[in-house]
Amino acid sequence: MPGEIHIDDLASPVLNEVQRMAIEYGESRHTELSVDAVREEAVARTGLVDFGPDDFRERLGLQLAEMDADEERTGIGRMMMFGDCARYAANRLLIRDLLRRHPEILEIPIERPVIVVGLPRSGTTHLVNLLAADTRFRSMPLWEAYEPVANPNEATEVGGVDPRWTRCDRAWQAMQAAAPFVAAMHPMEPDHVHEEIELQLPDFSSYNLEWVARAPKWRDHYLAHDQAPHYAYMKTVLQIMQWHRPRERWVLKSPQHLEQLGPLLATFPDATFVVTHRDPVAVVQSTITMACYGARTGYRTTRPEWYRDYWTERIGRLLDASLRDRHLLPSDRTVDVLFHDYMADEAAVLEAVYQCAGIELTGRARAEIAAYQEAHPRGKEGRVVYDLRRDFSTTPDEVRSRFEAYLGRVDVRIEVR
């Protein structure tokens, strides 16, 4: 099993061969970051032309304009941005076309989901995958999140493999080659259960762009606008998935929900909520290390201090919003999970979640969860060693000062000193 991973070149990256080749290739290409170019690519991929309500153009245009104006963005970074947006636009066309042909999908209920809400890097991904191991739940693997509706122009591959799965696996293999430590920080293999805010991306509104780009202008637009319509759009796509592969209850998760508890509750009023908590300094150091490491191909300089300042404040905003709106969560359908408790006793946490959700933790469910745990031990891909002082020119106490309000309300165990 891999041991400790030390990433000691965040400020001045030492690129591997794949990273150098990707940058060189990107610089040899011209990528037009415009709404019309994205739309044209999506139409070419699907053969469809009806995008539905046109309000998405403004949001897509804002995102593309911010990336286009950033001289720090590399050619491969521009290509990645265009490719993602073209996929989202193609998904939008396919979603629209399917709903036109099957309007009954909109009548399918999404009842009593179990939703994990918590800071990034606080155990939400592992927890939702543990719950999803119970096959009574409906969950969303990454390949399905990337392309929720199959392209009718594509045939199933030999052996019955969905071409959407193959594309997702190819992207994961490429990511591992271009960013080999990503697997240790955030698994992205095709069958890994993913965040449902991916389903908001065909409507071009979520905080997702902030994770893959320096996008403060988009952040400000996103935070200034009501996200309820985009949560409703997300639910519609979940209805499509439920139509394709029905289950009685869904298991979902996203850190974004911390600052969108109002829209989340309006969309899923009968949900059970699992709120995770962790030392925010541990969250920040993990987040900024991952983001800064990923910037070595997408940007000409990695700017560790930028990520330090941006994500310290961004995590602070998430927590401030969660404290502001916590009263909205129904106490009888909410479970709080402290990270150190979860690390010490996963079984006890799962018992509490199932009890709160009113679901029996059967022998079969226990066996399925145990099989997942055995196949996915902690540290399977290695353990990243973080160093705020060396890599980000700050101390844990300096970062922690942003989170006094949260730490005064939640009894998390301090991990970073």
KAGI-V293458 format. One record per residue. NEAR is the number of other C-alpha atoms within 10 Angstrom. Layout:
{{NEAR} {NEAR}}
This chain:
{{7} {10} {11} {11} {14} {12} {16} {15} {12} {22} {17} {12} {16} {12} {15} {12} {10} {15} {18} {15} {15} {17} {20} {14} {12} {20} {16} {10} {12} {11} {19} {14} {21} {16} {22} {12} {13} {24} {21} {14} {18} {25} {17} {12} {17} {18} {15} {15} {16} {13} {22} {12} {9} {9} {10} {16} {16} {12} {17} {21} {17} {18} {25} {21} {16} {16} {21} {17} {10} {13} {9} {15} {21} {22} {23} {24} {25} {23} {20} {16} {22} {22} {16} {14} {24} {22} {20} {24} {28} {29} {26} {26} {25} {26} {22} {19} {18} {14} {15} {11} {9} {12} {10} {12} {20} {15} {9} {14} {15} {19} {13} {18} {20} {26} {22} {30} {25} {28} {25} {21} {22} {25} {19} {26} {22} {18} {19} {24} {23} {20} {26} {24} {22} {21} {13} {15} {18} {22} {30} {23} {21} {23} {23} {22} {23} {22} {23} {23} {22} {18} {18} {10} {8} {11} {12} {12} {11} {8} {6} {8} {11} {16} {17} {23} {19} {14} {15} {21} {18} {14} {15} {18} {15} {13} {18} {16} {15} {21} {20} {14} {22} {19} {16} {17} {18} {13} {18} {21} {21} {22} {15} {18} {27} {25} {21} {22} {22} {23} {27} {24} {25} {26} {25} {26} {25} {20} {19} {15} {17} {17} {14} {15} {19} {21} {17} {13} {13} {23} {18} {10} {14} {16} {13} {9} {10} {13} {18} {16} {15} {21} {25} {17} {18} {20} {21} {22} {24} {25} {20} {21} {20} {20} {16} {12} {10} {14} {15} {13} {18} {22} {23} {27} {25} {20} {23} {19} {21} {24} {22} {19} {20} {18} {18} {19} {18} {12} {19} {18} {15} {15} {23} {25} {27} {26} {21} {22} {28} {24} {23} {29} {25} {20} {20} {28} {25} {20} {21} {25} {24} {22} {23} {23} {21} {22} {25} {26} {25} {24} {22} {15} {17} {21} {16} {21} {16} {14} {22} {24} {14} {17} {20} {23} {16} {15} {20} {20} {16} {20} {22} {17} {15} {22} {16} {13} {15} {15} {10} {11} {16} {15} {12} {10} {17} {19} {21} {17} {23} {20} {18} {16} {14} {18} {12} {10} {10} {13} {14} {11} {20} {19} {14} {15} {24} {16} {14} {18} {20} {12} {10} {10} {14} {10} {9} {12} {17} {15} {13} {17} {21} {16} {13} {17} {16} {9} {10} {14} {10} {13} {14} {13} {20} {16} {16} {18} {13} {18} {19} {20} {10} {12} {20} {21} {11} {14} {15} {18} {11} {9} {19} {20} {12} {17} {19} {10} {13} {18} {18} {9} {9} {14} {12} {18} {15} {14} {13} {17} {9}}
